[in-house]
Amino acid sequence: MTEIGKWSERHSVEDTEKEKPYVIVIAYGNNGEKFTQQYAATEPGDWDLLAVVQEDTTIQDFSDELRNRFDDAVHKTHKVEQRYH
């Protein structure tokens, strides 16, 4: 999990652009398959809550059980990473 830049988000109501930091999460399955998700901080500088902004289509096709396991692994990794920032 690595911060790599800013994600531009367009708010249609306000018609303004707001940049938020984001991270890319790359997870590898037991068979070596790679899965990528991009998360943005819900507020600039606030890494407590992340929101998915882009993900591999294969992740969208996960069963509910596999999706829960994947999300849990991402959240645990995020929690550990925050100790070092």
C-alpha positions as CSV (number, residue, x, y, z in Angstrom):
1,M,0.0,0.0,0.0
2,T,1.7,3.2,-1.2
3,E,0.6,6.8,-1.6
4,I,1.3,7.8,-5.1
5,G,-0.3,11.1,-5.8
6,K,-3.5,12.9,-5.9
7,W,-6.9,11.8,-7.2
8,S,-9.0,14.6,-8.8
9,E,-12.6,14.3,-7.8
10,R,-15.3,16.4,-9.5
11,H,-18.3,17.5,-7.4
12,S,-21.2,18.1,-9.8
13,V,-23.2,20.1,-7.3
14,E,-20.4,22.5,-6.5
15,D,-18.8,22.2,-10.0
16,T,-15.3,22.4,-8.4
17,E,-12.4,20.0,-8.4
18,K,-10.9,18.7,-5.2
19,E,-7.7,16.8,-5.0
20,K,-7.3,14.0,-2.5
21,P,-4.3,11.8,-1.9
22,Y,-4.7,8.2,-2.9
23,V,-3.0,4.8,-2.6
24,I,-2.8,1.8,-4.9
25,V,-3.2,-1.6,-3.4
26,I,-1.8,-4.6,-5.2
27,A,-2.5,-8.0,-3.9
28,Y,-1.3,-11.3,-5.2
29,G,-3.4,-14.5,-5.1
30,N,-2.0,-18.0,-4.3
31,N,-1.7,-18.6,-8.0
32,G,0.3,-15.4,-8.6
33,E,-2.6,-13.5,-10.1
34,K,-2.4,-9.8,-9.4
35,F,-5.3,-7.7,-8.2
36,T,-5.2,-3.9,-8.0
37,Q,-7.4,-1.4,-6.3
38,Q,-7.1,2.4,-6.0
39,Y,-8.3,4.1,-2.8
40,A,-8.6,7.8,-2.1
41,A,-8.6,9.4,1.4
42,T,-12.1,10.6,2.2
43,E,-10.6,13.9,3.2
44,P,-7.2,15.4,2.2
45,G,-4.6,14.4,4.9
46,D,-7.0,12.0,6.6
47,W,-6.0,8.4,6.1
48,D,-8.4,6.9,8.6
49,L,-11.1,6.3,6.1
50,L,-10.4,5.2,2.5
51,A,-12.9,4.9,-0.4
52,V,-12.5,2.7,-3.4
53,V,-12.2,4.8,-6.6
54,Q,-11.0,2.2,-9.1
55,E,-10.6,-1.5,-9.1
56,D,-9.9,-4.5,-11.4
57,T,-12.9,-6.0,-12.9
58,T,-11.8,-9.4,-11.5
59,I,-12.3,-8.0,-8.0
60,Q,-15.8,-7.0,-8.9
61,D,-16.5,-10.6,-9.8
62,F,-15.3,-12.0,-6.5
63,S,-17.7,-14.1,-4.4
64,D,-19.0,-12.3,-1.3
65,E,-16.7,-14.5,0.9
66,L,-13.6,-13.8,-1.2
67,R,-14.5,-10.1,-1.4
68,N,-14.8,-9.9,2.4
69,R,-11.4,-11.7,2.8
70,F,-9.8,-9.3,0.3
71,D,-11.3,-6.2,2.0
72,D,-10.2,-7.5,5.4
73,A,-6.6,-8.0,4.2
74,V,-6.6,-4.4,2.7
75,H,-7.9,-2.9,6.0
76,K,-5.4,-4.8,8.1
77,T,-2.6,-3.7,5.9
78,H,-3.8,-0.1,6.0
79,K,-3.9,-0.2,9.8
80,V,-0.3,-1.5,10.0
81,E,0.9,1.0,7.4
82,Q,-0.5,3.9,9.4
83,R,1.8,3.0,12.3
84,Y,4.8,4.0,10.1
85,H,3.4,7.3,8.8
